[in-house]
Amino acid sequence: MTTNRNQNPSRNRRHFLGEGACSLLGSTAVLNTLLNLRLAGAACAAADDAADDDYKALVCVFLFGGNDSFNMLIPTTDGEYENYQKTRGVLALPREGSESALPLKDSGVSGRTFAVHPSIAELRDLYHEGELAFVANVGTLIEPVTVQQYKKKSVRLPKSLFSHNDQRDQWQTSLPQSRGSNGWLGRAADLLRDTAGSSGISMNISLSGNNLLQTGKSVTAYNISPRGSVSLDNPLARDLFAGAGLPDAQDESESAQRNLFEQVFAESTRASIEMDRRFSAAFESVKLTTEFPAGNPLASSLQAIARTIGSRHQLQQRRQTFFVMLGGWDNHQNLLEDHPQLLTSLSQALAAFQKSLVELDVADRVTSCTASDFGRTLRSNCRGSDHAWGGNALVMGGAVQGGRIYGEYPEALLLNDGLDVGTNGRLLPTTSCDAYFCELLRWFGIPAGEMQTVLPNIEAFYDPQSAQPPLGFLQV
């Protein structure tokens, strides 16, 4: 009879330890990371207790696939709307009628009016309450570019424009000229880690697994689920604590390496389990009365973020970042059917989240922002839209100077004219990601003298030493 290997706990343990060790021992970087976990705990323990009046958090909601954001925020001024309607064709939202776009009372842009998709009524209300703003036509740039320079290729352009993987990574690394290995929030955490908190738990917390955005040189994300911490407390880990050895080594050198791995792995796993228990106790202690919409995965993740923020005292955190991803935005087809549902999920989830922050009395200490791979083409492909460049984002929070549109919304949404770089309405960004991120990071506490460490290209768009903010949507 054939024996099922999964029925043999001893074999499972040895298989896990042996094969895992052999692969990890081949990577000095991974082993060094395990060793540094002990140092990280010691460094964090030296920090003072978190002061609540100094607490701040950034929450990034990444719209995976490329949001058609020129249907999220549309122009309604006479002339501008007609251009929009002609260019977008079957995708254009009506300006009047029962299913029309929802007018914004004010845009902050003289003589121009705008409206939002009818599926984001909750976000429209937050905009009118001054807790939400839009950032217009933002995208990846290495340096300022004109349409003529783009066509002549006389300046540096982001690598692999219009590619999902590349543009998604560049939004997270803010390094459009190269393939980066760490993100702008990761680099920010590298700078702030020694003063961000004292619990030993990373200030960067992800609801969507490992990501470039929160990966630094010394800091990585602490992954949780909507139910809280993902426990490492399992039989294999307990075996390590009990001294379970690796498979027999072939020689003394391999034996020494494996003994080192076993020791470090056991210590780091023990620390991880202790962190899990500490995090779980703090997380479970936070009860919210705010109702989050059922059957909405983003809402569930944001509810977990709110509970984590609510446990900031127990976790002794002054600074935290959060990352959560919502997929489904690559709408080459069925845009008119799928996009409204996605926007509804986004709007209802963010509105509930903001309400929960008011309940926790931290609404002015948490700023949420959206990011996406890129904008979409203005021209329809008959059923949807294709990969483009510049797009519109939103920021939300008590510190946001809301009820306004920041940046430069294109004056004419036209094909082969204005900001179209020449392919179906791919708009050249008028605001760089760096300026957008810099505004968030100034509020978060990155010193002006360190801004270029986090955003290497920032001086092409903004002087970090300036007393004036890059865009002005946050109170500092």
N, C-alpha and C positions, 0 to 999 in steps of 0.2 A: 504494500500500500504506500502511495506517495504521501509524504508528510508535508503539510502546509507550514512554510517557514514562519508565517505569522502566528502560529500556535506555539512557538518556541521562544519564550521571553529572553532566555539567555542568549540565544543566537541573534535575536533582534537587537539586544543591547550591544553585543560585540560587533554586529554588522554596522550599526549606527555609529558607534565610537570609532571603529577601525576605518571604515571608508570615509567618514566625515573628517577624521584626523588626517588621513593621508592627503586628502584634497586641500585641507586648510594649511597643513604644514608646508605645502609648496608655495604659500603666499606669505611673504614676510609682512606685507602691509596688513593682512587680516590678523596675524598673530600679534603685531604691534597694537592693533586696535583693541584686542582683548586685554593685553597688558595695560593699556591706558585707561581701561574702565576703572581700575583701582585708583589711578591718579585723579581721574575726573571726580570720583566720589570725595576724595580728600580736598580737592580744590573747592568743590561746591560747599563742603561742610564748613569751610572757613568764612563763607559769606554771612552777613548779618541776616536776621529774620526779615521776611518781606514786609515792607511798609505799604499798607493798603492805598495810601494816598499817592503812591508812586507807581501803582500797578498800571500796566498797559498791555493790550493784546492786539495782534493783527490776525485776521481771519481771511484766508484766500479761498474763494470758491472758483474752481477751475472748470470752465464749460468745455468739456472734452469733445473736440471735433470741429469747432469753428462756428461760433454763433452768428447768425444772420442779423447783426445788430442794427442794420439800417432799416429793419422792420421792427426793431425794438424801440427805436427813437427816430421819428420822422419829422421832416419840415412841413409846416402848414401855411407859411406865408404865401400869399398870392404870387404866382410865378415860380417860386421854389417848389410848391406842391405839384404844380403841373409838370415841371421837369422830372420830379420824383415819379409821378404817376406814369409818364411816358416811358421813362427808362426802365422801371421795374415791371411794367406790363401786368401780367396776370398775378404777380406777387404783391402789387401795390395795395395798401390798406385804404379803405374809403375814409374820406375826411368827414362825411356826414352820413347819418343813418343809424340804424340800431346796432350795427356791428362796426361802427367807425372807431378810429383811434381816439384815445382819451386825451383831450387837450390839457396842456400844462398851463397853469395860470400865468407863470412868468418864466422866462428862460435866463434872465440876466444878460441877454444879448440884445442890444438896442435894435428895435424895429423888426425883430424876427420872432416868430412863434413856432412852437413844436408840440408834438403829441406823442403818446406812447401806445404800444400795442394794447388792445383791450384786455388781454390776458394778464396784465400786470397791474390791476387796479390797486392792490395792496401797496406796491412800490410807488405808484403814483401818489397815494395818500401820504406815504412817508416823505416823498419829495415835497409835497405841499406843507408838511409839518416841519420842514427844515432839517430832516434827519437823513436825507439821501440826495446825492448829486450825480450827474453824469459827467464822464470825461470823454470828449468827442474825438473820434478819428485817431486813436492811439495805436501804435504798432512798433515793430522792431526796426531800429536804425542804428548805424554805427556813427554817422555824422549827418548834419543837415543835407538834404537832397532836394533838388527840383525835378520836375518831370523831364525837362530837357537833359539834365545831368544823368538821370536814370536811363534815358534812351541812348545817350552817348556812352554810358558806362564810364563816365569821367571821374566818379567818386566811388568810394568803397560801399558795397551793398551787402546786406545780410546774406549769409550762405544759404543756398537752397531755398530761396523764397517760394512760398506757396506749397511747400512740403509739410504735411502734418507733423511728422516726427521732428524735423529740424526746427520748425517754427514753435512747436510746443516746447521743445527744450530751450530755445532762445528766450522765450517768455519767462522761463524758470531760472535760467542762468544769467540773463542780461549780458550775454556775450555773443552777439550775432555774427561776429567775425570768425568764431572758432567753435570747436566742439568742447564745451566746458564739462568739468567733472564735479562742480559744486554750484549751488544756487545762491541767489542774492539774500534770501532769508537765512541760509546756512552760513554765509559769510558774516551776516549781521550777528548771528548767534555766537560765532567764534569770538567776536569783539565783546559781546555783552555777557558771556557765560559766567564769568566770575562774580558778577554783581546781579545776575538775573534771578537767583534763588539759591536755596541751600538744602534742597531735599535730595539732590543727586539725580532726580528725574529730569530728562532733557526739557529745555524750554520750548523745543519744537515738537509738536504733537500732530500726528497724521491720522486721519480717518480713512485714508485711501492708500495705505501701504507706503513702501519706500518711494521717495520722489527726489528729483534733482533740486527742487526749490529749497528744501529744508536741509540739504546735505552740505555741510561745511568741511573744512579740513580736519576739524577735531570734534564737531558736533553732528549727530545724526538725529533723525526723528524717532520719537517714542510712539510706536503704533498702538492704537486702541481701536475698538469697534464701537458701534452704537450702544452696546451693552456694557462698555467699559474696557478695562485692561484685558489684553490677551495673555492668559496665564502660561507660564513655563513650568508650572508645578505639575509634573507628570512623572511616571515611573522611571523613565530614562534619566531624568535630571536627579531624582532621588538616589538612583544607583551611583551617580557621580559623587554625591555627598557621602555615601556609604563607603566610598573608596573603590568602587568597581573599576578594574583595570582595563586597559586597551588590550587587543589581541597581542600575543607574544611577538616581541620584536625580533628581527633577524640578526641584529648586531648591537654593540654597545652604543654606537652613535644614534641609531634609530630609537633605541630604548630611551636615551637621554632626551631626544626630541619629543617622544611621545609622553614621557613623564612630565616635561614642561607643559606640553599642550594640555594634558589631563589636569594638572594643577591650575593652570590659568583658566581653562574652560570651566572647571568646577567652581572656582571662585567667582568668575563672571556670571555663571548661571545662578549661583547662590544669590549674588547681588541682584540679578534680574528678578528672581522670584520674590526677594524681599521688597524690591521696588513695586512689583505687581501687587503684593499684599498691602503695601502702604497706599498705593494709588487707589486700589479697589475700596479700601476702607474710607478714604476721603471722598471718592466718587459716590459711593452708596449713601453717604451721609447727607447729600444734597438732594432735596425734594423740591420740585417745581410745581406751581399751580398753573402756570401757562400751558395752554393746550396746543400741541403741535399736530398738524394734519396727519391722519392715519394713512398708511399706504404710500407714503412719500419718503423714499430713501434719503433724500437730501435733508428733509426735516428731521429724520431720526438721527442723522449724523450731527446736525446743528444742535439738536437737543443734548447730545452727548458732550458737545463742545461747551454748551452753557453750563452743564453740570460740572465739567472740569474747571471752568472759570469760577464757578461757585465754590469749589474746593481749594481755591488759591491759598487760603490761610493755612490749611492743613499741609498743602504741598510746598508752602513757603516760597512762592514764586512772585517775582516783581514783573517779569516780562515773559510773555508766552506768544508763540505763533501757532496757527492751526491751518491745516491743509485738508480740503475735501474736494473731491472730484464728482461732477455730474456728467454722465455720458449721454450720447445720442444726438449731438448737435451737428453732425456731418450730413446735412439734409440736401443731397443732390436730387432726391426725389421726395415727394409727399411733404414738401415744406409746409404747405397750407394746412395739412392735417396734423403733422407732428410738432411743428414749432409752437403753436398755441399751447399744446399740452406741456411742453418743456418749460415754457415761460410761466405757466400757471404753477407748476411745481416749484420753480425758482422763487416766484413772487410770494406764494403762501409760506414757503419754508423760511425765507429771509424775514418776512413780517413777524412770524411767530418767534423767531430767534431774537429780533430786536425787542419784542415785548418781554421776552424772558430776561434780557439784560436790564431792562427797566425794573423788573421784579427783583433782580439781584443787586440793584443800585450801582451798576457799573456801565451804564449805557454810554457815558462820556469817556470811558476808558478802553472801549473796544471799538476798533474800526474794521469793518468788513469790506472786501473789494472783490471784484470779479476779474478773471483773466480768461483768455481763450486762445486757441491756436492762431487764429487770424480772423479778419472779417470775411464776408462773402461777396461774390460778384454782384454788381447792381443789376446786370442783365440776367433774366431768367433763362434757364435751359429748358424751359417749358413746364417742368414739374418742380424745380427747386433752384438752387444756386450753387456756384462752384467756389473753389478756393481763391481767396483774394489776399488783401494785406491789411490796411487800416480798418479799425472797427471801433465801436463805442463800448465803454465799460461803465460800471457804476460803483460808487462808494457809499457806505452807509454807517451811521454811528452818531452818537451824541456830540462828538467833537467835529463832525462834518458841517461845514457851512453850506447847508443844503438849499434846495429850491433853485438851483442854478445849473447851467451847463458850462463846464470848464473846457479849456482848449479851444480849438477852432473847428466847428462843424462846417463841412464844405458848403460853400454858398450855392453851388450848382451840382446836383447829382446827375451828371451827363456822361454819355459815352464818347470816348475819343476827344474829350475836352476837359477843361478844368484840371482836376487832380487824377484823372484816369491815366494810368501809365500805359494803356494801349491794348488791354485784353479784356473785353466784356465788363468794364467797370471795376477794375482793380484799383482801389484808391490809394494814392501815396499818403502815408500817415502825416498829419500835421503836428502831432505830439508824439515824442519818443517814449518808449517804455521807461527809459531812464528817468525822465522828468516825472512821470507818474509814480514810479517806485520811490524816487527821492523824496517826494512830498510825504509819502507814507513813512519812510525811514526817519525823516527829520522829526516827525511827531513821535515816533517810537523811541527816539533817544540816541540815534547814531550821531556822534559829533561831526561838525562840518569838516574837521581835519581828517576824519576817517572815511568820509563818504566815498572817496575814489577807491578805497580798498574794497568796498562793497559793490560799487558801481563803477567799473574801470573807465567807462565812456562818458561819465556824467559831465565832464567839463566841456564836451563838445556842444552841450545843450543848456548848461546852467552852471553858474559859479556857486559852489557849495558854501562859500564864505559870505554870500549875499544875505542881507537882512530880509530881502523879499523872498517869499516862497516860490517854488517853480511854477505852480499853477494856482494855488490859493484856496484849495477846497478843504483844508484842515486848519483848525485853530491850534497854534503851537504855544 
